[in-house]
Amino acid sequence: MSIKRKFVLQLGLFVHPENEKLNIRTSSDRTAEMFLKYGIDTVTVSYLPNKILRLFDTIHTVINKRNQYDIAVVPLFGTWPSFLWQIIIVRLLKLFEKKVILRILGGSIPERTDKGAQRFIRSMKRADILIAPSAYMSQYFENKGFNILVIENPIDLSQYKFHSKEIIRPRIIWMRAFTEIYNPKMAIRVAKRLANRFDNFQMVMAGKDGPLTTPIKKMAEENGLSDKIIFPGYINMQEKLAFANDYDIYICTNKIDNAPVSLIEFMALGLPVVSVNVGGIPYLIKEEQNGLLVKDDDDEAMFLEICRLIENPSFATSICCNAYKYARQYDEKNVIYKWKMLIKEMETCL
């Protein structure tokens, strides 16, 4: 009699099955989709956006399905509510003697740890395996005595069409949630400078609504940019491809980040990236090779680098080609191999 193989339990925030605009696509969601595509049986929890409801939904699944899995993949973020959620869930998993893979995803964790937040260190010690999506987090914690396996956040490159652009126009994409951590105010300041310089300037600011959605729209209006910036909300893959065809430069203004998938997405789509050099971003972007970097919140420097791309299309083309080659390592066909080797190794130890 054959024994049915147990599934891998993936925890986090996932896209609602009936409304893709209810939740953003997280790295957990992308990884779970990749697992199912490549034959790793997976159960996910939860798609509920409310943190309290998601906690209870996760606890219910962890308990009720405890005989159907031995390995759980848990994200670790830097915000206090997310950290509390993780603490509760990991303690419950260890109570049931499950193997825990902890994914260190919160870009603010190194800074918080440096300021004395030892809770992250204690939490990491409870995990069986630690992984990070980039060398940034890996190197930081290796210096503190942890062995961190780097497994990139996956994207399905077969869905991304590379747009070769012979001319770079002042048509800009900004795409993140409208919260302080992603600094959309800097994007508006950059937009104001570009509008003053280029008559044909246009920008799309896409992303899930947040506390800054209304203030940012008002800021755009006050700066005379209402007819220059569109706000489509959260955009799906089809919309993303359409915008990548119509716009020519992607900017990243994040105050904190680890390994943002959006940078890799637009590298794969053929748009040159101009980003702030915070957190793990300098580990992804090599200055003047596969992108351009400026200091945090420096809208003048970002404006000048955008002008540089527009005025030097051959330079922009070189950056785009290098960026596309770099993005290949994030293709899910490469990333799934690392996951399969890890899970196979863990299963042999059960």
Residue, then its C-alpha position, 0 to 999 in steps of 0.5 A: m500500500s502506497i503512502k500519500r506524500k504530505f503537502v507543504l504548508q505555505l503561510g502568508l497573504f495570498v491572492h483572493p481566488e475571486n478578486e485579484k484586486l483584493n490582495i497584492r501578489t506577495s512573494s508567498d503567493r508567487t512561490a505557492e503558485m510555482f510549487l503547484k505548477y512544478g509538482i510540489d503539493t501545497v496548501t496555502v493560508s490565508y487570503l483574508p486581508n484582515k490581520i485578525l481574521r487571517l491569524f485565526d484562519t491560519i491557526h485553524t489550518v495549522i491545527n486541523k491539517r496537522n496530520q497532512y504536512d510536516i514542513a511549513v514555510v513562514p514569512l518573517f516581516g519587520t512590522w510588529p503585527s506581522f511579527l506577532w502573527q509569525i511568533i504565534i504560528v511558529r510556536l504552534l508549528k513547533l508544538f506539533e513538531k513541524k519543520v519550519i522554513l523561515r523566509i526573511l522578507g522584511g526589509s526593515i529587519p536589519e535596521r530594527t535589529d541594529k537598534g536592539a530588536q533582538r526579537f528577530i534573532r530569537s525568532m530565527k533560532r526557532a526555525d529549522i531552515l532560514i532563507a532570504p531572497s537576496a545576498y543583502m539579508s543573507q550577508y547581514f545575518e551570516n555576520k551574526g552567526f546564522n547560515i542563510l540560504v539564498i532562494e530568490n523571489p520567483i517570477d514566471l518570465s514566460q509571461y513577460k515580453f521584453h520591450s526593446k525601446e530605441i527612444i526613451r521618452p519621459r513616460i514614467i511608471w511608479m508601482r507600489a502601495f500608497t504608504e509611507i514606506y514606498n514614499p510616493k511623495m518623492a515620485i510626485r516631486v520627481a514628476k513636477r521636475l519632469a513636467n517642467r522640463f518635458d512637455n510630453f511627460q506622463m506618469v502612471m502611479a499604480g498600486k494598492d490603495g493606502p493611507l496616502t492615496t488621497p493625499i498623493k492625488k491632492m498633491a498631484e493636483e496642487n502641483g498642476l499634474s492632474d493631466k500628467i499622472i494617472f492612478p489606475g489602482y492595483i494592476n494585474m499582469q495584462e495591465k502591467l504588460a500594457f503599461a510597459n509597452d506605453y511607458d519607458i522608465y520605471i522608478c523606485t522610491n522605497k524608503i525600505d526594501n529587501a528584494p523587490v520583485s517589481l524591480i526584476e519585473f520591469m527589468a524583464l519587461g525592458l524598462p530601465v530602472v532608476s531607484v533609491n539605493v536603500g536596503g537590499i536594492p544595491y544588491l540587485i542593481k549594479e550602478e550604470q550596469n543594469g540600472l541607476l541608483v540615487k540616494d534615499d528621497d533625492d528627487e533632484a538626483m532621480f530627475l537628473e538620472i531620468c534625463r540622462l537616460i532620455e538624452n542617451p538612448s544607447f546608454a539606456t539600451s545597454i542598461c536594459c539588455n544587462a538588466y534582462k540578462y540579470a533577471r533570468q536568474y529569478d525565473e521560476k524554472n531556476v528558483i524551483y530547482k533550489w526549492k526542490m533540493l531543499i524540500k527533498e533534503m528536509e524530507t529525508c530528515l523527517 
